[in-house]
Amino acid sequence: MTAEKEEQKYVKRKAEAGPWVQREREEARELWEEIFSEDSAAFLDYYDEWKAPEAWIQLRHRSGCAVSMIQWNPYPVWMRGRVVRSFYLVAVATKPAYRHQGCMTGLLREGLTEMAGRKVPFVFLMPADQDIYRPFDFRFIYDKTEGEISDSAAGTDAGDGLRISRLEPEMYAAAAAFLQERLAESRDVFTLRDAAYLERIQAECASEGGAVEEIQAEDGRVGLFSWWPDGDRIQIRELVAEPAWEQGGRQAQLLGALQRRFAGYRVSVVTDGFFGERKPAIMGRIVCLKEFLSVFTAREEMGLLLAVRDPLLAENDGRFLWTAGPEGSKLERTEDRKKPEMELGVGELIAWLLGGEEPEKLPGCRLSAEGRRKAAGIQTLAGTWFNEEV
């Protein structure tokens, strides 16, 4: 059974459960409102309508009351031409009186075991504090590039000749194709863009008074962005533009159009790396090692004797032969007792293959000379893009 069919089966099972599922969602919302009090009722209404029905909600109870939770939101993820099923962990929370008592540790262990059973390659989250997740082998896989638009960045006459308008439903399919093509040109890994994705993001932004909008020049669409207000600031959650508009005078024109659109506000914008400063934003964790590594290729045929440490998921822990070539790769457990050519934890593995780190610089990673040569031939997927902010 494919990961997508498995997820459909789970959603169907939840729908058939009726009152139990409704109570689960009510408890989760109550906990969310208590712990994340900064989130508006309108946003939570959006979440209940658009995200909760497909989410896997984990709850931990004490004395009949929900005190801790994780919500796992499913996302199809593009990995260099292949679409895999992944999950975004949101609303990771525990009531203050029940923290440091093992609630979250238990939920994460149970959740990761469930995801491994579904053959999910990896999951991701936006950490409030990375130190909470590093012991569970989550590592950073995406650096957000964000900056505030200034007069000097926009230029004197910037914005002339560009029009900005709200993206209407009849435009979703074409706009999604634009996003998919632009991101695939510069990124290896990102959540799949389609019409349903844009419809959902439009509803999410609208819940906070924002929208998805497009930027057009005389010869057509040159960019798309989503935004919502944040006090005296407008937060442009992501701007995806034609490459020709990312440099020099055209970049100033593009940023100027945004500055004019939101005149009177400070405007911060997340871009595809062409404007602003980089900062770590999203952490990921390998779940099903075999599925995860199957996505990767090598420049030439090779077999790497690999020893992996995973204290949470036994199926990922042990010795493996990773055979890879230009057409793909596969992982098989081996009883070969020779010294491994590469030995590392699943945290170091995702930091290398998705996070862009050099394996020899990762603490806890051991490489033989032959292992170093073979590792250099693996084609990593370091160009990631994850700007969902549920």
Salt bridges, closest charged atoms under 4 A:
GLU7 OE1 - ARG118 NH1 2.50
GLU16 OE2 - LYS12 NZ 2.46
GLU24 OE1 - LYS14 NZ 3.85
GLU26 OE1 - ARG23 NH1 3.40
GLU27 OE1 - HIS61 NE2 3.13
GLU30 OE2 - ARG23 NH1 3.72
GLU33 OE2 - ARG29 NE 3.04
GLU34 OE1 - LYS95 NZ 3.50
ASP45 OD1 - ARG29 NH1 2.80
ASP48 OD2 - ARG29 NH1 2.69
GLU54 OE2 - LYS51 NZ 3.27
GLU110 OE2 - ARG60 NH2 3.02
GLU114 OE2 - ARG118 NE 3.08
ASP137 OD1 - ARG139 NH2 3.94
ASP137 OD2 - ARG285 NH2 3.85
ASP143 OD2 - ARG278 NH2 2.74
GLU146 OE2 - ARG233 NH1 3.87
GLU146 OE1 - LYS279 NZ 3.50
GLU148 OE1 - ARG266 NH2 3.22
ASP160 OD1 - ARG260 NH1 3.03
GLU181 OE2 - ARG182 NH2 3.28
GLU185 OE2 - ARG182 NH2 2.65
ASP188 OD2 - ARG80 NH2 3.29
GLU204 OE2 - ARG237 NH1 3.21
GLU213 OE2 - ARG261 NH2 2.76
GLU214 OE1 - ARG221 NE 2.76
ASP230 OD2 - ARG233 NH2 2.79
ASP232 OD1 - ARG266 NH1 3.29
GLU238 OE2 - ARG193 NH2 2.85
GLU242 OE2 - ARG182 NH1 3.44
ASP272 OD1 - ARG187 NH2 2.69
GLU291 OE1 - ARG82 NH2 3.64
GLU300 OE2 - ARG373 NH1 3.47
ASP310 OD1 - ARG285 NH2 2.88
ASP336 OD2 - LYS338 NZ 3.89
GLU341 OE2 - LYS374 NZ 2.90
GLU343 OE2 - ARG309 NH1 3.96
GLU343 OE2 - ARG366 NH1 3.85
GLU348 OE2 - ARG139 NH2 3.97
GLU358 OE2 - LYS361 NZ 3.67
GLU370 OE2 - ARG373 NH2 2.73
GLU388 OE2 - ARG193 NH1 3.50
GLU389 OE2 - LYS144 NZ 3.26
